[in-house]
């Protein structure tokens, strides 16, 4: 009879997902422990070097910008080379960069210019790691297990990156500025070792020969443009991230001004979303078995729409936090579902490039929505971005409602031919 540890492992990572997926998940856990610690320590390091609001804002830009600049090229690399080796190599590179940063902090030579440059380099590396790692799961598990596998992978990221590790990162930073970044370096190094345990083929079936970057980027974009369901999904992600970015750009100010919450209360806002995500992780497999994917996506976007409305109307911290728990569950479930639908529909040879377009849609939507939210709040008050989110989301739900039935079965039939 299996022991309790074996039963827990089987519950969390069923054996049917395979040894390679377990190695991949273990690597993700290792890297996200380090990343979660750095999420809290990074802003603290920036704040320790400057009080200039513009320079502080550049820190966030340094993380977002590489995804927009290098995302498509990273997709080409993921489709041309062994994806497991890309992830392992990038993790080793990130570990080296963090060792250098740690040494600079310890020796006292660190400054804001070096910190911003390091963040940009790490953001660029993350762009290539994300492009490759997002394509690994379809080559490791059966089609029917994509939902469970993605839920486990995303759940590990959520639990460690957003909920459990950031407080530890802040604590380690208080003990010594260099500690969190040293731990992050160890996490990436361990992640590189663990991902090497993946033994399945992780290279797309691509022709040999010289790579023509522009042509291959265009090939991925053409496939998406001429595949109506996947094109609609990409536009949905872009537009909903505009409304999301507008509202969430002022969430900290909203918590203080509208809900009367202090700094601890503002932390609870983030925690509430993460708790909802954990609920979504635990329940995803059951939801996928009981409900059609199209209905899951429709109900999820209704939840997002009414989240904006409730936050625009309420002044109660309890109601707001409860709403954000539900929103967090929706965000995780919807994100996992859309990933599964895309992985089923996109050919393996195009997975990196098409996936990069989706990540650019996410980042681009947030980048567009964030200043809109700030301007609306400054002009019309702190609830204006949430009203914008509600009206915009409601219109999008009405327009897209029927399309989800086509989106979720996009992988069940041959895609539209690529023209050009």
C-alpha positions as a Markdown table, in Angstrom:
| # | Residue | x | y | z |
|---|---|---|---|---|
| 1 | Unk | 0.0 | 0.0 | 0.0 |
| 2 | Unk | 1.5 | 3.4 | -1.0 |
| 3 | Unk | 2.6 | 5.7 | 1.8 |
| 4 | Unk | 1.2 | 9.2 | 2.5 |
| 5 | Unk | 4.0 | 10.9 | 0.6 |
| 6 | Unk | 3.4 | 8.8 | -2.5 |
| 7 | Unk | -0.4 | 9.4 | -2.3 |
| 8 | Unk | 0.2 | 13.2 | -2.0 |
| 9 | Unk | 2.6 | 13.1 | -5.0 |
| 10 | Unk | 0.1 | 11.1 | -7.0 |
| 11 | Unk | -2.7 | 13.6 | -6.1 |
| 12 | Unk | -0.6 | 16.6 | -7.0 |
| 13 | Unk | 1.2 | 15.2 | -10.0 |
| 14 | Unk | -0.6 | 12.0 | -11.3 |
| 15 | Unk | 1.7 | 9.3 | -12.7 |
| 16 | Unk | -0.1 | 9.4 | -16.0 |
| 17 | Unk | 1.5 | 12.9 | -16.6 |
| 18 | Unk | 4.8 | 11.1 | -16.9 |
| 19 | Unk | 8.3 | 11.4 | -15.4 |
| 20 | Unk | 9.3 | 14.2 | -17.7 |
| 21 | Unk | 6.5 | 16.4 | -16.7 |
| 22 | Unk | 7.4 | 15.8 | -13.0 |
| 23 | Unk | 10.9 | 16.9 | -13.8 |
| 24 | Unk | 9.6 | 20.0 | -15.6 |
| 25 | Unk | 7.3 | 20.8 | -12.6 |
| 26 | Unk | 10.1 | 20.4 | -10.2 |
| 27 | Unk | 12.3 | 22.8 | -12.2 |
| 28 | Unk | 9.4 | 25.3 | -12.2 |
| 29 | Unk | 9.0 | 25.0 | -8.5 |
| 30 | Unk | 12.8 | 25.6 | -7.9 |
| 31 | Unk | 12.9 | 28.7 | -10.2 |
| 32 | Unk | 9.7 | 30.1 | -8.8 |
| 33 | Unk | 10.9 | 29.9 | -5.2 |
| 34 | Unk | 13.8 | 32.1 | -6.2 |
| 35 | Unk | 11.6 | 34.3 | -8.4 |
| 36 | Unk | 9.0 | 34.8 | -5.7 |
| 37 | Unk | 11.6 | 35.9 | -3.2 |
| 38 | Unk | 13.0 | 38.4 | -5.8 |
| 39 | Unk | 9.5 | 39.8 | -6.5 |
| 40 | Unk | 9.5 | 41.5 | -3.1 |
| 41 | Unk | 13.3 | 42.1 | -2.9 |
| 42 | Unk | 13.6 | 43.7 | -6.4 |
| 43 | Unk | 11.5 | 46.8 | -5.7 |
| 44 | Unk | 13.1 | 47.2 | -2.3 |
| 45 | Unk | 16.5 | 47.1 | -4.0 |
| 46 | Unk | 15.4 | 49.8 | -6.5 |
| 47 | Unk | 14.0 | 51.9 | -3.7 |
| 48 | Unk | 17.3 | 51.6 | -1.8 |
| 49 | Unk | 19.2 | 53.1 | -4.7 |
| 50 | Unk | 16.9 | 56.0 | -5.7 |
| 51 | Unk | 13.8 | 57.9 | -4.7 |
| 52 | Unk | 13.2 | 59.4 | -8.1 |
| 53 | Unk | 9.7 | 58.3 | -9.3 |
| 54 | Unk | 10.8 | 58.2 | -12.9 |
| 55 | Unk | 13.7 | 55.9 | -12.2 |
| 56 | Unk | 11.5 | 53.7 | -10.1 |
| 57 | Unk | 9.0 | 53.5 | -13.0 |
| 58 | Unk | 11.9 | 52.4 | -15.3 |
| 59 | Unk | 12.3 | 49.3 | -13.2 |
| 60 | Unk | 8.9 | 48.1 | -14.2 |
| 61 | Unk | 9.5 | 49.1 | -17.8 |
| 62 | Unk | 12.8 | 47.1 | -17.8 |
| 63 | Unk | 10.7 | 44.0 | -17.0 |
| 64 | Unk | 7.9 | 44.5 | -19.5 |
| 65 | Unk | 9.9 | 46.0 | -22.5 |
| 66 | Unk | 11.9 | 42.9 | -23.4 |
| 67 | Unk | 8.7 | 40.9 | -23.9 |
| 68 | Unk | 7.5 | 43.4 | -26.4 |
| 69 | Unk | 10.9 | 43.9 | -28.1 |
| 70 | Unk | 12.2 | 40.3 | -28.2 |
| 71 | Unk | 9.0 | 38.2 | -27.9 |
| 72 | Unk | 8.6 | 37.3 | -31.6 |
| 73 | Unk | 12.3 | 36.5 | -32.0 |
| 74 | Unk | 12.2 | 34.4 | -28.9 |
| 75 | Unk | 9.4 | 32.4 | -30.5 |
| 76 | Unk | 11.5 | 31.7 | -33.6 |
| 77 | Unk | 14.3 | 30.5 | -31.4 |
| 78 | Unk | 11.9 | 28.2 | -29.5 |
| 79 | Unk | 10.7 | 26.7 | -32.8 |
| 80 | Unk | 14.2 | 26.2 | -34.2 |
| 81 | Unk | 16.0 | 24.6 | -31.3 |
| 82 | Unk | 15.6 | 22.1 | -28.5 |
| 83 | Unk | 13.3 | 23.8 | -26.0 |
| 84 | Unk | 14.5 | 21.9 | -23.0 |
| 85 | Unk | 18.1 | 23.1 | -23.7 |
| 86 | Unk | 16.9 | 26.6 | -24.2 |
| 87 | Unk | 15.2 | 26.6 | -20.7 |
| 88 | Unk | 18.2 | 25.0 | -19.1 |
| 89 | Unk | 20.7 | 27.4 | -20.7 |
| 90 | Unk | 18.7 | 30.5 | -19.9 |
| 91 | Unk | 18.4 | 29.4 | -16.3 |
| 92 | Unk | 22.1 | 29.0 | -16.1 |
| 93 | Unk | 22.6 | 32.4 | -17.6 |
| 94 | Unk | 20.1 | 34.0 | -15.2 |
| 95 | Unk | 21.9 | 32.3 | -12.3 |
| 96 | Unk | 25.2 | 33.9 | -13.4 |
| 97 | Unk | 23.7 | 37.3 | -13.8 |
| 98 | Unk | 22.2 | 37.1 | -10.3 |
| 99 | Unk | 25.5 | 35.9 | -8.8 |
| 100 | Unk | 27.2 | 39.1 | -10.3 |
| 101 | Unk | 24.4 | 41.2 | -8.9 |
| 102 | Unk | 24.8 | 39.6 | -5.5 |
| 103 | Unk | 28.5 | 40.2 | -5.6 |
| 104 | Unk | 28.0 | 43.9 | -6.5 |
| 105 | Unk | 25.6 | 44.3 | -3.6 |
| 106 | Unk | 28.0 | 42.6 | -1.2 |
| 107 | Unk | 31.0 | 44.7 | -2.3 |
| 108 | Unk | 29.0 | 48.0 | -2.3 |
| 109 | Unk | 29.5 | 48.7 | -6.0 |
| 110 | Unk | 25.8 | 48.5 | -6.9 |
| 111 | Unk | 24.0 | 51.5 | -8.2 |
| 112 | Unk | 20.6 | 52.3 | -9.9 |
| 113 | Unk | 22.0 | 52.2 | -13.4 |
| 114 | Unk | 23.5 | 48.7 | -12.8 |
| 115 | Unk | 20.2 | 47.5 | -11.2 |
| 116 | Unk | 18.1 | 48.7 | -14.1 |
| 117 | Unk | 20.5 | 47.1 | -16.6 |
| 118 | Unk | 20.3 | 43.9 | -14.7 |
| 119 | Unk | 16.5 | 43.9 | -14.7 |
| 120 | Unk | 16.5 | 44.5 | -18.4 |
| 121 | Unk | 18.9 | 41.6 | -19.0 |
| 122 | Unk | 16.9 | 39.3 | -16.7 |
| 123 | Unk | 13.7 | 40.4 | -18.4 |
| 124 | Unk | 15.2 | 39.5 | -21.8 |
| 125 | Unk | 16.3 | 36.1 | -20.5 |
| 126 | Unk | 12.8 | 35.5 | -19.1 |
| 127 | Unk | 11.3 | 36.3 | -22.6 |
| 128 | Unk | 13.3 | 33.4 | -24.1 |
| 129 | Unk | 12.7 | 31.1 | -21.2 |
| 130 | Unk | 8.9 | 31.7 | -21.4 |
| 131 | Unk | 8.8 | 31.2 | -25.1 |
| 132 | Unk | 10.5 | 27.8 | -24.8 |
| 133 | Unk | 8.9 | 26.6 | -21.5 |
| 134 | Unk | 5.4 | 27.3 | -22.7 |
| 135 | Unk | 5.8 | 24.9 | -25.6 |
| 136 | Unk | 7.1 | 22.0 | -23.5 |
| 137 | Unk | 3.9 | 20.6 | -21.9 |
| 138 | Unk | 2.1 | 19.6 | -25.1 |
| 139 | Unk | 5.2 | 17.4 | -26.0 |
| 140 | Unk | 5.2 | 15.7 | -22.6 |
| 141 | Unk | 1.6 | 14.8 | -21.7 |
| 142 | Unk | -1.4 | 13.4 | -23.5 |
| 143 | Unk | -3.9 | 15.8 | -25.1 |
| 144 | Unk | -6.6 | 15.0 | -22.6 |
| 145 | Unk | -4.2 | 15.8 | -19.7 |
| 146 | Unk | -3.2 | 19.3 | -21.0 |
| 147 | Unk | -5.7 | 21.0 | -18.6 |
| 148 | Unk | -4.5 | 19.2 | -15.5 |
| 149 | Unk | -0.8 | 19.6 | -16.5 |
| 150 | Unk | -1.2 | 23.4 | -17.1 |
| 151 | Unk | -3.1 | 23.8 | -13.9 |
| 152 | Unk | -0.4 | 22.2 | -11.9 |
| 153 | Unk | 2.3 | 24.2 | -13.6 |
| 154 | Unk | 0.5 | 27.5 | -13.3 |
| 155 | Unk | -0.6 | 26.7 | -9.7 |
| 156 | Unk | 3.0 | 26.2 | -8.7 |
| 157 | Unk | 3.9 | 29.6 | -10.2 |
| 158 | Unk | 1.0 | 31.2 | -8.4 |
| 159 | Unk | 1.5 | 29.6 | -5.0 |
| 160 | Unk | 5.3 | 30.3 | -4.9 |
| 161 | Unk | 5.7 | 33.4 | -7.0 |
| 162 | Unk | 2.8 | 35.5 | -5.7 |
| 163 | Unk | 1.7 | 34.1 | -2.4 |
| 164 | Unk | 4.3 | 32.2 | -0.3 |
| 165 | Unk | 7.7 | 33.5 | -1.3 |
| 166 | Unk | 7.4 | 37.4 | -1.5 |
| 167 | Unk | 7.1 | 37.8 | 2.3 |
| 168 | Unk | 10.2 | 35.6 | 2.7 |
| 169 | Unk | 11.9 | 37.8 | 0.1 |
| 170 | Unk | 11.1 | 40.9 | 2.1 |
| 171 | Unk | 12.4 | 39.3 | 5.3 |
| 172 | Unk | 15.6 | 38.2 | 3.7 |
| 173 | Unk | 16.2 | 41.6 | 2.3 |
| 174 | Unk | 15.8 | 43.1 | 5.8 |
| 175 | Unk | 18.5 | 40.7 | 7.0 |
| 176 | Unk | 20.8 | 41.5 | 4.2 |
| 177 | Unk | 20.3 | 43.1 | 0.8 |
| 178 | Unk | 22.2 | 40.4 | -1.1 |
| 179 | Unk | 20.5 | 37.3 | 0.4 |
| 180 | Unk | 17.3 | 37.2 | -1.8 |
| 181 | Unk | 19.3 | 37.5 | -5.0 |
| 182 | Unk | 21.7 | 34.8 | -3.9 |
| 183 | Unk | 18.7 | 32.5 | -3.2 |
| 184 | Unk | 17.3 | 33.4 | -6.6 |
| 185 | Unk | 20.5 | 32.4 | -8.3 |
| 186 | Unk | 20.5 | 29.1 | -6.5 |
| 187 | Unk | 16.9 | 28.5 | -7.7 |
| 188 | Unk | 17.7 | 29.1 | -11.3 |
| 189 | Unk | 20.8 | 26.9 | -11.1 |
| 190 | Unk | 18.7 | 24.1 | -9.5 |
| 191 | Unk | 16.0 | 24.6 | -12.2 |
| 192 | Unk | 18.6 | 24.1 | -14.9 |
| 193 | Unk | 19.6 | 20.8 | -13.4 |
| 194 | Unk | 16.1 | 19.6 | -12.9 |
| 195 | Unk | 14.8 | 20.5 | -16.4 |
| 196 | Unk | 17.6 | 18.4 | -17.8 |
| 197 | Unk | 15.7 | 15.4 | -16.4 |
| 198 | Unk | 13.1 | 15.9 | -19.2 |
| 199 | Unk | 13.8 | 13.1 | -21.6 |
| 200 | Unk | 11.0 | 13.4 | -24.2 |
| 201 | Unk | 11.7 | 15.1 | -27.5 |
| 202 | Unk | 11.3 | 18.8 | -27.0 |
| 203 | Unk | 12.3 | 20.1 | -30.4 |
| 204 | Unk | 9.7 | 21.0 | -33.0 |
| 205 | Unk | 9.8 | 19.1 | -36.3 |
| 206 | Unk | 11.5 | 21.9 | -38.2 |
| 207 | Unk | 13.5 | 21.7 | -41.4 |
| 208 | Unk | 17.3 | 22.0 | -41.1 |
| 209 | Unk | 19.1 | 24.9 | -42.6 |
| 210 | Unk | 19.7 | 28.6 | -42.0 |
| 211 | Unk | 17.1 | 30.5 | -40.1 |
| 212 | Unk | 15.3 | 33.4 | -41.7 |
| 213 | Unk | 14.0 | 35.3 | -38.7 |
| 214 | Unk | 11.7 | 37.7 | -40.5 |
| 215 | Unk | 10.2 | 35.0 | -42.7 |
| 216 | Unk | 9.6 | 32.7 | -39.8 |
| 217 | Unk | 8.0 | 35.4 | -37.7 |
| 218 | Unk | 5.8 | 36.3 | -40.6 |
| 219 | Unk | 4.9 | 32.6 | -41.0 |
| 220 | Unk | 3.7 | 32.4 | -37.4 |
| 221 | Unk | 1.7 | 35.6 | -37.7 |
| 222 | Unk | 0.1 | 34.5 | -41.0 |
| 223 | Unk | -1.0 | 31.3 | -39.4 |
| 224 | Unk | -2.7 | 33.2 | -36.6 |
| 225 | Unk | -4.3 | 35.8 | -38.9 |
| 226 | Unk | -5.7 | 33.0 | -41.2 |
| 227 | Unk | -7.0 | 30.9 | -38.3 |
| 228 | Unk | -10.2 | 32.7 | -37.2 |
| 229 | Unk | -10.8 | 31.0 | -33.8 |
| 230 | Unk | -7.2 | 31.6 | -32.6 |
| 231 | Unk | -7.2 | 35.1 | -34.0 |
| 232 | Unk | -10.3 | 35.9 | -32.1 |
| 233 | Unk | -8.8 | 34.4 | -28.9 |
| 234 | Unk | -5.7 | 36.6 | -29.3 |
| 235 | Unk | -7.9 | 39.7 | -29.8 |
| 236 | Unk | -9.9 | 38.7 | -26.8 |
| 237 | Unk | -6.8 | 38.5 | -24.6 |
| 238 | Unk | -5.5 | 41.8 | -25.9 |
| 239 | Unk | -8.7 | 43.7 | -25.3 |
| 240 | Unk | -9.6 | 42.3 | -21.9 |
| 241 | Unk | -6.1 | 43.1 | -20.8 |
| 242 | Unk | -6.7 | 46.7 | -21.8 |
| 243 | Unk | -9.7 | 46.9 | -19.4 |
| 244 | Unk | -7.8 | 44.9 | -16.8 |
| 245 | Unk | -4.7 | 47.0 | -17.0 |
| 246 | Unk | -6.8 | 50.2 | -16.7 |
| 247 | Unk | -8.5 | 49.1 | -13.5 |
| 248 | Unk | -5.6 | 47.4 | -11.9 |
| 249 | Unk | -3.2 | 50.2 | -12.5 |
| 250 | Unk | -4.8 | 52.2 | -9.7 |
| 251 | Unk | -5.6 | 49.2 | -7.4 |
| 252 | Unk | -3.3 | 50.3 | -4.6 |
| 253 | Unk | -4.7 | 53.8 | -4.6 |
| 254 | Unk | -8.2 | 52.4 | -4.8 |
| 255 | Unk | -7.6 | 50.3 | -1.7 |
| 256 | Unk | -6.4 | 53.3 | 0.3 |
| 257 | Unk | -8.8 | 56.0 | -1.0 |
| 258 | Unk | -12.0 | 54.1 | -1.6 |
| 259 | Unk | -11.7 | 51.2 | 0.9 |
| 260 | Unk | -9.8 | 53.1 | 3.6 |
| 261 | Unk | -7.2 | 50.3 | 3.9 |
| 262 | Unk | -3.7 | 50.8 | 5.2 |
| 263 | Unk | -0.5 | 49.2 | 3.8 |
| 264 | Unk | -1.3 | 45.8 | 5.4 |
| 265 | Unk | -4.7 | 46.0 | 3.9 |
| 266 | Unk | -3.2 | 46.8 | 0.4 |
| 267 | Unk | -1.2 | 43.6 | 0.8 |
| 268 | Unk | -4.4 | 41.7 | 1.5 |
| 269 | Unk | -5.7 | 42.7 | -1.9 |
| 270 | Unk | -2.9 | 40.9 | -3.6 |
| 271 | Unk | -3.2 | 38.0 | -1.2 |
| 272 | Unk | -6.9 | 37.7 | -2.0 |
| 273 | Unk | -6.3 | 37.3 | -5.7 |
| 274 | Unk | -3.6 | 34.7 | -5.0 |
| 275 | Unk | -5.9 | 32.8 | -2.7 |
| 276 | Unk | -8.5 | 32.7 | -5.4 |
| 277 | Unk | -5.9 | 31.4 | -7.8 |
| 278 | Unk | -5.1 | 28.5 | -5.4 |
| 279 | Unk | -8.8 | 27.7 | -5.3 |
| 280 | Unk | -8.8 | 27.7 | -9.1 |
| 281 | Unk | -5.8 | 25.4 | -9.1 |
| 282 | Unk | -7.4 | 22.8 | -6.8 |
| 283 | Unk | -10.8 | 22.9 | -8.6 |
| 284 | Unk | -9.6 | 23.1 | -12.3 |
| 285 | Unk | -9.7 | 19.4 | -13.0 |
| 286 | Unk | -13.2 | 19.0 | -11.6 |
| 287 | Unk | -14.5 | 22.0 | -13.6 |
| 288 | Unk | -13.0 | 20.8 | -16.8 |
| 289 | Unk | -14.7 | 17.4 | -16.4 |
| 290 | Unk | -18.1 | 18.8 | -15.5 |
| 291 | Unk | -18.5 | 21.8 | -17.8 |
| 292 | Unk | -17.8 | 22.6 | -21.4 |
| 293 | Unk | -14.7 | 24.7 | -22.0 |
| 294 | Unk | -16.8 | 27.3 | -23.9 |
| 295 | Unk | -19.1 | 27.8 | -20.9 |
| 296 | Unk | -16.1 | 28.1 | -18.5 |
| 297 | Unk | -14.7 | 30.9 | -20.7 |
| 298 | Unk | -18.0 | 32.7 | -21.0 |
| 299 | Unk | -18.8 | 32.5 | -17.2 |
| 300 | Unk | -15.2 | 33.6 | -16.5 |
| 301 | Unk | -15.5 | 36.8 | -18.5 |
| 302 | Unk | -18.9 | 37.5 | -16.9 |
| 303 | Unk | -17.1 | 37.2 | -13.5 |
| 304 | Unk | -14.4 | 39.6 | -14.7 |
| 305 | Unk | -17.1 | 42.1 | -16.0 |
| 306 | Unk | -19.0 | 42.1 | -12.7 |
| 307 | Unk | -15.8 | 42.3 | -10.7 |
| 308 | Unk | -15.2 | 45.7 | -12.2 |
| 309 | Unk | -18.8 | 46.7 | -11.4 |
| 310 | Unk | -18.7 | 45.6 | -7.8 |
| 311 | Unk | -15.4 | 47.3 | -7.2 |
| 312 | Unk | -16.8 | 50.5 | -8.8 |
| 313 | Unk | -19.8 | 50.4 | -6.4 |
| 314 | Unk | -18.5 | 49.1 | -3.1 |
| 315 | Unk | -16.7 | 50.9 | -0.3 |
| 316 | Unk | -16.6 | 47.8 | 1.9 |
| 317 | Unk | -13.1 | 46.1 | 2.3 |
| 318 | Unk | -14.8 | 42.8 | 3.0 |
| 319 | Unk | -16.9 | 42.8 | -0.2 |
| 320 | Unk | -13.9 | 44.0 | -2.2 |
| 321 | Unk | -11.7 | 41.2 | -0.9 |
| 322 | Unk | -14.3 | 38.6 | -1.4 |
| 323 | Unk | -14.8 | 39.8 | -4.9 |
| 324 | Unk | -11.1 | 39.6 | -5.6 |
| 325 | Unk | -10.9 | 36.0 | -4.3 |
| 326 | Unk | -13.5 | 35.1 | -6.9 |
| 327 | Unk | -11.7 | 37.1 | -9.5 |
| 328 | Unk | -8.4 | 35.3 | -8.7 |
| 329 | Unk | -10.1 | 31.9 | -9.2 |
| 330 | Unk | -11.5 | 33.1 | -12.5 |
| 331 | Unk | -8.2 | 34.5 | -13.7 |
| 332 | Unk | -6.4 | 31.3 | -13.1 |
| 333 | Unk | -9.1 | 29.0 | -14.6 |
| 334 | Unk | -9.6 | 31.2 | -17.7 |
| 335 | Unk | -5.9 | 31.6 | -18.3 |
| 336 | Unk | -5.4 | 27.8 | -18.0 |
| 337 | Unk | -8.3 | 27.1 | -20.3 |
| 338 | Unk | -7.2 | 29.5 | -23.0 |
| 339 | Unk | -3.7 | 28.0 | -22.8 |
| 340 | Unk | -5.1 | 24.5 | -23.3 |
| 341 | Unk | -7.2 | 25.6 | -26.2 |
| 342 | Unk | -4.2 | 27.2 | -27.9 |
| 343 | Unk | -2.0 | 24.2 | -27.3 |
| 344 | Unk | -4.5 | 21.9 | -28.9 |
| 345 | Unk | -4.9 | 24.1 | -31.9 |
| 346 | Unk | -1.5 | 25.4 | -32.8 |
| 347 | Unk | 0.9 | 23.1 | -34.7 |
| 348 | Unk | 4.0 | 22.1 | -32.7 |
| 349 | Unk | 6.3 | 23.7 | -35.3 |
| 350 | Unk | 4.6 | 27.1 | -34.7 |
| 351 | Unk | 4.0 | 26.8 | -31.0 |
| 352 | Unk | 6.8 | 29.2 | -30.0 |
| 353 | Unk | 6.0 | 31.9 | -32.4 |
| 354 | Unk | 2.2 | 31.9 | -32.0 |
| 355 | Unk | 2.6 | 31.7 | -28.2 |
| 356 | Unk | 4.9 | 34.7 | -28.3 |
| 357 | Unk | 2.1 | 36.7 | -30.1 |
| 358 | Unk | -0.3 | 35.8 | -27.3 |
| 359 | Unk | 2.2 | 36.9 | -24.6 |
| 360 | Unk | 2.7 | 40.2 | -26.5 |
| 361 | Unk | -1.1 | 40.6 | -26.5 |
| 362 | Unk | -1.1 | 40.2 | -22.8 |
| 363 | Unk | 1.7 | 42.7 | -22.2 |
| 364 | Unk | 0.5 | 45.0 | -24.9 |
| 365 | Unk | -3.0 | 45.2 | -23.4 |
| 366 | Unk | -1.6 | 46.0 | -20.0 |
| 367 | Unk | 0.7 | 48.6 | -21.4 |
| 368 | Unk | -2.2 | 50.3 | -23.3 |
| 369 | Unk | -4.6 | 50.0 | -20.4 |
| 370 | Unk | -2.4 | 51.2 | -17.6 |
| 371 | Unk | -2.1 | 54.9 | -18.7 |
| 372 | Unk | -5.8 | 54.9 | -19.6 |
| 373 | Unk | -6.6 | 53.9 | -16.1 |
| 374 | Unk | -4.3 | 56.5 | -14.6 |
| 375 | Unk | -5.7 | 59.3 | -16.7 |
| 376 | Unk | -9.3 | 58.3 | -16.0 |
| 377 | Unk | -8.7 | 58.2 | -12.3 |
| 378 | Unk | -6.9 | 61.6 | -12.3 |
| 379 | Unk | -9.7 | 63.2 | -14.3 |
| 380 | Unk | -12.9 | 61.5 | -13.1 |
| 381 | Unk | -12.0 | 59.9 | -9.7 |
| 382 | Unk | -10.6 | 56.7 | -8.4 |
| 383 | Unk | -13.6 | 54.5 | -9.5 |
| 384 | Unk | -13.5 | 55.7 | -13.1 |
| 385 | Unk | -11.1 | 53.0 | -14.3 |
| 386 | Unk | -13.4 | 50.3 | -12.9 |
| 387 | Unk | -16.4 | 51.8 | -14.7 |
| 388 | Unk | -14.4 | 51.8 | -17.9 |
| 389 | Unk | -13.5 | 48.1 | -17.2 |
| 390 | Unk | -17.1 | 47.2 | -16.6 |
| 391 | Unk | -18.5 | 48.9 | -19.7 |
| 392 | Unk | -15.7 | 47.7 | -21.9 |
| 393 | Unk | -15.8 | 44.2 | -20.7 |
| 394 | Unk | -19.6 | 44.0 | -21.0 |
| 395 | Unk | -19.4 | 45.1 | -24.6 |
| 396 | Unk | -16.7 | 42.6 | -25.4 |
| 397 | Unk | -18.7 | 39.7 | -23.7 |
| 398 | Unk | -21.8 | 40.6 | -25.8 |
| 399 | Unk | -19.8 | 40.7 | -29.0 |
| 400 | Unk | -17.7 | 37.5 | -28.3 |
| 401 | Unk | -20.3 | 35.3 | -26.6 |
| 402 | Unk | -21.0 | 33.1 | -29.6 |
| 403 | Unk | -17.4 | 32.9 | -30.7 |
| 404 | Unk | -16.2 | 30.7 | -27.7 |
| 405 | Unk | -18.0 | 27.7 | -29.1 |
| 406 | Unk | -15.8 | 28.0 | -32.2 |
| 407 | Unk | -12.6 | 28.8 | -30.2 |
| 408 | Unk | -12.7 | 25.7 | -27.9 |
| 409 | Unk | -13.0 | 23.2 | -30.8 |
| 410 | Unk | -10.3 | 24.9 | -32.9 |
| 411 | Unk | -7.9 | 22.0 | -32.3 |
| 412 | Unk | -10.5 | 19.4 | -33.3 |
| 413 | Unk | -10.4 | 20.2 | -37.0 |
| 414 | Unk | -7.9 | 21.2 | -39.6 |
| 415 | Unk | -6.9 | 24.9 | -39.4 |
| 416 | Unk | -7.5 | 27.3 | -42.2 |
| 417 | Unk | -4.7 | 27.2 | -44.8 |
| 418 | Unk | -2.0 | 29.8 | -44.6 |
| 419 | Unk | -2.0 | 32.1 | -47.6 |
| 420 | Unk | 1.1 | 33.8 | -48.7 |
